[in-house]
Amino acid sequence: MNPAENYILKTPQPYCAILLELQVLIEHSAPEAQLLFKWHLPFYYLDGKMFCFLNFRKRFVDLSFVYGTDLNDPDQHLVAGENRKRLRSLRYHNVDEIDAEVVIGFLEQMKTFLKS
């Protein structure tokens, strides 16, 4: 098993369910993205560039975008946190908080940003 998939499956509930739901949305939106295990986290790469990554943080899960400050976020869904300069995240405490339309919108924006 891929170490990134192992990370997701070994995460305790309800966070494993959040990670699995986000994994489905990412792989649906960017089927060409490659799932790798970098810095002890599941990272998705698109055309050799960091696309996004998943991070379980004891009480929540982040779907993070390394170039998050370049994304259009008029409804302020993205969280900066921890003195991050460019990185921004969508943060979830349970699977019911996930709005697939919002997640896919940011994934599509990131795909466009990486291609420019």
C-alpha positions, 0 to 999 in steps of 0.5 A: 500500500502507498504510504500516503494511502496508509496515512489516510486509512490509519487516521482515527475516525471521524478524521479518516472519513474526512480524509477519504471524502477529500481524497475522492473530491481531489481525485475526481477533480484532478484524476491526473494528479499523483498522490505522493508521501512527502514530509510525512503527509499525503501530497498531490502533485500535478505536472510535477508541481505541488497541487495540494496536501492533506493534514490530520491535526489532532482535532481537524483535517486541513486540505492545504494549498501551498499557493493559497494566497493566489486563490480567489476567496471572496467568502473567506473559506480559506484559513491562514493559521500558524504564521503561514505566508502563502499556504492556505487551508480548508479546515474540517472537524467533521465530514458534514462540514465538507461542501463539495462545490467549495472544495472543487472550486478551489481545486479548479482554481489551483489547477488553473494557477499551476498551468499559468 
